Every structure is written in structure tokens, then in C-alpha cells.
Amino acid sequence: MTPEEMEAAIVANLQEKTGKALEEWFEVLRASGLSDKRAQKEVLKKVHGVGHFQAQTIVKLHAQRLAAS
């Protein structure tokens, strides 16, 4: 499985595995007020119980979204 395929699989399974879809996790990050990627990942993992690779993917895609807007 390529890294791109792994990322797509993580995103596809977020709702089932975490109870929230990607856009809902983006809202969690916005509401946190944090801009540091490491701090965002820690909040997702420690406060919300998200797995490491899930948190990494959410934060990466959120940063890409912000950069594109």
C-alpha cells in the first residue's frame, strides 16, 4: 500500500473509527485555537483518543486546507 493509499484509507475510515468525519475533525482543530501542528496532534491524541496516524493525517490535511484558502 502506498502512502497515498494509506492516507485515503485513514480518511475513509475516520467516521467509523473515531465517530467523526474529516470535516468534523477540522472543526475540532479550529475550535482548539492551536496553530502548532505538534500541539494539534497531541490534542487529538490525548484529549480525543485519536490514533497517531489518524491525528497526523487530520493535521496534515487541515494544514493543506488552510494553505489553499
C-alpha positions as CSV (number, residue, x, y, z in Angstrom):
1,M,0.0,0.0,0.0
2,T,1.4,3.4,-1.0
3,P,1.5,6.3,1.5
4,E,-1.3,8.0,-0.6
5,E,-3.4,4.8,-0.4
6,M,-2.8,4.6,3.3
7,E,-3.9,8.2,3.8
8,A,-7.0,7.7,1.7
9,A,-7.9,4.6,3.8
10,I,-7.4,6.5,7.1
11,V,-9.7,9.3,5.8
12,A,-12.3,6.8,4.5
13,N,-12.4,5.1,7.9
14,L,-12.3,8.1,10.2
15,Q,-16.1,8.2,10.8
16,E,-16.2,4.5,11.7
17,K,-13.0,4.5,13.8
18,T,-13.3,7.9,15.6
19,G,-17.0,8.8,15.4
20,K,-16.2,12.0,13.4
21,A,-15.7,12.7,9.7
22,L,-12.7,14.6,8.5
23,E,-14.6,17.9,8.3
24,E,-15.7,17.5,11.9
25,W,-12.1,17.0,13.0
26,F,-11.1,20.2,11.1
27,E,-13.7,22.0,13.2
28,V,-12.2,20.5,16.4
29,L,-8.8,21.9,15.3
30,R,-10.3,25.3,14.5
31,A,-12.0,25.4,17.9
32,S,-8.8,24.5,19.7
33,G,-7.2,27.7,18.6
34,L,-3.9,25.9,18.2
35,S,-1.8,26.6,15.2
36,D,1.3,24.5,16.0
37,K,1.0,21.1,14.3
38,R,2.6,19.2,17.1
39,A,0.2,20.7,19.7
40,Q,-2.8,19.9,17.4
41,K,-1.7,16.3,17.1
42,E,-1.3,16.0,20.9
43,V,-4.8,17.4,21.5
44,L,-6.3,14.9,19.0
45,K,-4.5,12.0,20.6
46,K,-4.7,12.9,24.3
47,V,-8.0,14.7,24.6
48,H,-9.9,12.9,21.8
49,G,-8.3,9.5,21.8
50,V,-7.4,9.6,18.1
51,G,-4.6,7.3,17.0
52,H,-1.2,8.6,16.0
53,F,-1.5,8.1,12.2
54,Q,-5.1,9.4,12.2
55,A,-4.0,12.5,14.1
56,Q,-1.1,13.0,11.7
57,T,-3.3,12.7,8.7
58,I,-6.0,15.0,10.1
59,V,-3.5,17.7,11.0
60,K,-1.7,17.4,7.6
61,L,-4.9,17.7,5.6
62,H,-6.1,20.6,7.8
63,A,-2.9,22.5,7.1
64,Q,-3.2,21.9,3.4
65,R,-6.8,23.2,3.5
66,L,-5.7,26.3,5.3
67,A,-2.8,26.9,2.9
68,A,-5.2,26.6,-0.1
69,S,-7.7,29.1,1.3
